[in-house]
Amino acid sequence: MGFFWADSTPSRPIAPHPLPAQTNLEPPPGCPMHKSTTTAPHPPPSQPPPASTPASACPYTPPPPGTAETTATPSYISKLNPLNYMPSSIANTREASHQTISLPLERETSTIPRGDGPGTWEYPSPQQMYNAMLRKGYTDTPAEHVESMVAVHNFLNEGAWEEIREWERRFGKGLGRGWEICKHGEEGAARLAALESLRRERSGAGTVDNEPKLLRFMGRPNDTTPKARMLGFMAWLYPSEFPDNPPFDRHDWYVQRQQGKEVRYVIDYYSGPPEPTGEPVFYLDVRPAIDGPTAAVERAMRWGGDVWWRASGGSVREEIARRERQGARMQSV
């Protein structure tokens, strides 16, 4: 997929035989009105030619300006929905003649708020997913596997959105608040998030106002991210330390932040060793794309804050402080 758009303004048609600059020339040999003669041609008429010209006349007369000779056929890319780069209308009925089983038509509603209007995004039904894959050329996909593919697809998207919400919870209100959370490390940030959720429930505030919203998204499986390329190079250089496990997919999600700012997030999808029960394992690498210095600082704060917290013994300090508070409460009783 890519940002390719069809030109909506068709180019002006060109005459098959360019109009001559002189008017005393004979018609071209292929013209139906061409005649072999030895007499000199008549001088050009002083009056302009009649407005109506026979259908077989030559030279070719171009159409009036602003009209097109033929209607341009829109390209496939121009028919895609710019919000998700999928076909604008995907039928929810069986289209392929070789489909042997019936697929569910019900669509599942996600928890991801839409940025282009009210409500949340809706996942495609298994039948719509199958039709979309056929349109993209994946004709060898067994129809009986599509329902489980949709379940995995929805599960991974929900997990990706939770990761994005965590990034926005830290940095949605600025870098200052982001550092106040990040300096406690990943474990401390998780505890702070749990405390905030508990306070909202006790106060009856419910969900947080100005939640981030998903504006649009785009799959880019053939465009490897710089981080994935670097990890691949490290796997080649140190195969015993870094697994050679490139991502099987990549998405770019465009999110509307609380202040109305648009932020692009990059998501790399990895597969891990299966569970002992045979269930597949997936994990995601979600982070803001470095489209500017702010995103670079956010990523450095989150990574550096966790390293600083663990290296400086932050968890030990918090445990000592917790025991001291408990001892003080016991003495006051």
C-alpha positions in Angstrom: 0.0 0.0 0.0 1.1 3.5 -0.5 0.1 7.1 -0.9 -0.8 7.0 -4.6 -3.8 9.0 -5.9 -5.4 9.1 -9.3 -5.3 12.4 -11.2 -8.9 13.6 -11.1 -8.3 16.1 -14.0 -7.9 14.3 -17.3 -5.3 15.6 -19.7 -6.5 17.4 -22.8 -6.7 15.0 -25.8 -4.1 15.4 -28.6 -5.2 15.2 -32.2 -3.9 12.1 -34.0 -2.6 14.4 -36.9 -1.3 17.8 -35.6 -3.0 20.7 -37.2 -0.8 22.3 -39.9 0.3 25.8 -39.5 -0.3 26.5 -43.2 -3.7 26.2 -44.7 -2.6 25.5 -48.3 -1.4 22.0 -47.7 -3.0 18.9 -49.1 -4.6 16.4 -46.7 -2.5 13.5 -45.5 -2.5 10.4 -47.8 -4.6 8.4 -45.4 -7.4 11.0 -45.4 -10.7 9.8 -47.0 -11.0 13.1 -48.9 -7.5 12.9 -50.4 -7.6 13.0 -54.2 -4.7 12.5 -56.6 -4.6 15.6 -58.9 -2.0 17.4 -60.9 -3.7 20.8 -60.9 -2.6 23.4 -58.5 -4.7 23.7 -55.4 -7.2 26.4 -55.1 -6.2 29.4 -53.1 -7.4 29.4 -49.5 -10.9 30.7 -49.1 -11.2 34.2 -47.7 -14.2 33.1 -45.6 -13.8 30.8 -42.6 -14.9 27.2 -43.1 -18.4 26.2 -42.3 -19.2 25.4 -38.7 -20.5 22.0 -39.5 -18.0 19.5 -40.8 -18.8 16.1 -42.2 -18.0 13.1 -40.0 -15.3 11.8 -42.4 -13.6 15.2 -42.7 -9.9 15.5 -42.1 -7.8 17.0 -40.5 -9.0 16.1 -37.0 -10.9 18.8 -35.2 -10.2 18.8 -31.5 -13.2 19.1 -29.1 -13.9 22.4 -27.4 -11.6 23.3 -24.4 -12.7 21.8 -21.1 -14.2 18.6 -22.6 -12.6 15.3 -22.5 -12.6 12.9 -25.5 -12.7 9.8 -23.3 -13.5 9.3 -19.6 -10.4 8.1 -17.6 -10.9 4.9 -15.7 -10.2 5.5 -11.9 -7.2 3.5 -10.6 -7.6 0.8 -7.9 -5.7 2.9 -5.3 -8.1 5.8 -5.9 -11.0 3.6 -4.9 -9.5 2.8 -1.5 -10.9 4.4 1.7 -8.2 6.9 2.8 -9.0 6.2 6.5 -7.8 2.6 6.4 -6.6 2.0 2.8 -9.1 -0.8 2.3 -11.7 -1.0 -0.5 -14.4 1.6 0.2 -17.2 -1.0 -0.1 -16.6 -4.6 0.9 -19.6 -6.8 0.4 -20.8 -8.8 3.4 -22.1 -11.6 1.1 -20.5 -14.5 -0.5 -18.8 -13.4 -3.8 -16.3 -16.1 -4.8 -17.7 -19.2 -6.5 -15.1 -21.4 -5.0 -16.1 -20.6 -1.4 -17.4 -23.9 0.0 -18.4 -22.8 3.5 -20.6 -20.1 4.9 -18.7 -17.4 7.0 -20.3 -15.3 9.8 -21.7 -11.9 8.8 -21.7 -10.4 12.2 -19.3 -7.5 12.9 -17.6 -6.9 16.2 -17.4 -3.4 17.7 -14.0 -2.4 19.0 -13.1 -0.2 22.0 -11.1 2.2 19.8 -12.8 5.7 19.4 -13.1 7.0 15.9 -11.4 10.3 15.2 -13.6 11.1 12.2 -16.9 11.1 14.1 -18.8 9.6 17.0 -18.6 6.0 18.1 -15.9 3.4 17.8 -14.3 1.5 14.9 -16.0 -1.6 13.8 -14.1 -4.8 12.8 -15.0 -6.5 9.5 -17.0 -9.7 9.6 -15.2 -12.9 8.6 -17.0 -12.8 5.2 -15.8 -9.2 4.6 -12.3 -10.2 5.6 -12.3 -13.1 3.1 -13.7 -10.9 0.3 -11.0 -8.2 1.0 -8.2 -10.8 0.9 -9.5 -12.1 -2.4 -9.4 -8.6 -3.8 -5.8 -8.2 -2.7 -4.8 -11.3 -4.5 -4.7 -13.8 -1.6 -6.7 -16.4 -3.4 -5.0 -19.4 -1.7 -6.5 -18.5 1.8 -8.7 -21.4 3.0 -12.1 -20.0 3.9 -12.3 -22.2 7.0 -9.3 -20.4 8.6 -10.7 -16.9 8.1 -12.8 -16.8 11.3 -9.8 -17.6 13.5 -7.8 -15.0 11.6 -10.4 -12.4 12.3 -10.3 -13.2 16.0 -6.5 -12.9 16.1 -6.7 -9.7 14.1 -9.2 -8.1 16.5 -7.2 -9.3 19.6 -4.0 -7.7 18.3 -5.6 -4.5 17.4 -7.1 -4.2 20.9 -3.7 -4.9 22.4 -2.1 -2.2 20.2 -4.6 0.3 21.2 -4.0 -0.4 24.9 -0.3 0.3 24.3 -1.1 3.6 22.5 -3.4 4.6 25.4 -0.5 4.1 27.8 1.8 6.3 25.7 -0.9 8.9 25.6 -1.6 8.7 29.3 2.0 9.6 29.9 2.7 12.2 27.3 -0.8 13.4 26.3 -0.5 16.4 28.6 3.1 17.3 27.9 6.6 16.1 28.5 6.6 17.4 32.1 3.9 15.1 33.2 5.4 12.3 31.1 8.6 12.5 33.0 6.8 12.5 36.4 5.4 9.1 35.4 8.4 7.7 33.6 10.9 8.4 36.4 9.2 5.7 38.4 10.0 3.0 35.8 7.6 0.6 34.1 6.6 -1.0 37.4 6.0 2.3 39.1 4.0 3.6 36.1 1.8 0.6 36.2 1.1 1.2 39.9 0.3 4.8 39.3 -2.1 3.9 36.5 -3.9 1.4 38.8 -4.2 4.1 41.6 -5.6 6.6 39.1 -8.2 4.1 37.9 -9.1 3.3 41.5 -9.6 7.0 42.3 -11.8 7.5 39.3 -14.0 4.5 40.2 -14.4 5.8 43.8 -15.2 9.3 42.7 -17.6 8.1 40.0 -15.8 9.9 37.3 -15.8 6.9 35.0 -13.7 7.2 31.9 -11.1 9.9 31.4 -12.2 12.9 29.3 -10.4 13.7 26.1 -9.4 10.1 25.4 -7.2 9.7 22.3 -8.9 8.8 19.1 -7.8 6.8 16.1 -8.0 9.0 13.0 -6.8 6.5 10.4 -4.4 3.6 9.9 -2.4 1.9 7.2 -0.8 -1.5 6.8 2.8 -1.4 5.5 4.0 -5.0 5.7 6.7 -4.5 3.0 8.2 -1.4 4.7 10.6 -2.5 7.5 11.0 0.1 10.3 14.5 1.3 11.2 14.3 -0.4 14.5 13.4 -3.7 13.0 16.3 -3.4 10.5 18.7 -2.7 13.4 17.5 -5.7 15.3 17.9 -7.8 12.2 21.5 -6.6 11.9 22.2 -7.4 15.5 20.8 -10.9 15.0 23.2 -11.3 12.2 26.1 -9.9 14.2 25.3 -11.6 17.5 23.1 -14.6 16.7 23.4 -16.0 20.2 22.1 -12.8 21.8 19.5 -11.6 19.4 16.9 -13.9 17.8 16.5 -13.7 14.0 12.7 -13.1 14.2 11.7 -10.2 11.8 8.2 -8.7 12.2 5.5 -10.3 10.1 3.5 -7.1 9.8 3.7 -3.4 10.3 1.0 -0.8 10.8 1.0 3.0 11.0 -1.8 4.4 13.2 -2.6 8.2 13.2 -3.9 9.2 16.6 -5.5 12.4 17.7 -4.0 13.5 21.0 -5.9 15.3 23.8 -4.8 18.8 22.6 -5.9 18.0 19.0 -2.4 17.2 17.8 -2.0 14.3 15.4 0.6 11.7 16.3 1.8 8.8 14.2 2.4 5.5 15.9 4.4 2.6 14.4 3.5 -1.0 15.3 5.7 -4.0 14.6 4.0 -7.4 14.9 6.1 -10.3 16.0 5.3 -14.0 16.5 6.9 -15.9 19.4 7.3 -19.6 20.2 3.9 -21.3 20.7 2.6 -22.2 24.1 2.9 -25.8 25.3 -0.8 -26.2 24.4 0.0 -25.2 20.8 -1.6 -21.8 21.0 0.2 -19.1 19.0 2.0 -16.3 20.7 2.3 -12.7 19.4 3.9 -9.6 20.8 3.8 -6.0 19.7 6.4 -3.2 19.6 4.4 0.0 19.7 6.0 3.5 19.9 5.5 7.0 18.4 7.2 7.5 15.1 10.1 9.9 15.2 8.5 12.6 13.0 10.0 15.3 15.2 12.0 16.0 18.3 9.1 15.6 20.7 8.6 12.0 19.7 12.3 11.3 20.1 12.3 12.8 23.6 9.2 10.8 24.6 10.9 7.5 23.6 14.1 8.5 25.3 12.2 9.4 28.5 10.3 6.1 28.7 13.4 4.0 28.0 15.7 6.1 30.1 13.3 6.4 33.0 13.0 2.7 33.4 16.7 2.1 33.1 17.3 4.9 35.7 14.7 3.5 38.1 16.1 0.0 38.1 19.8 1.0 38.1 19.3 3.4 41.1 17.4 0.9 43.2 14.1 2.7 42.9 12.0 -0.5 43.7 14.1 -1.0 46.9 13.6 2.6 48.0 9.8 2.4 47.4 9.7 -0.8 49.5 11.6 0.8 52.4 9.3 3.8 52.2 6.2 1.6 52.2 7.4 -0.3 55.3 8.1 2.9 57.1 4.6 4.2 56.4 3.1 0.9 57.7 5.3 1.2 60.9 4.1 4.7 61.4 0.5 3.7 61.1 1.0 0.9 63.5 2.5 3.2 66.1 -0.3 5.7 65.8 -2.9 3.1 66.5 
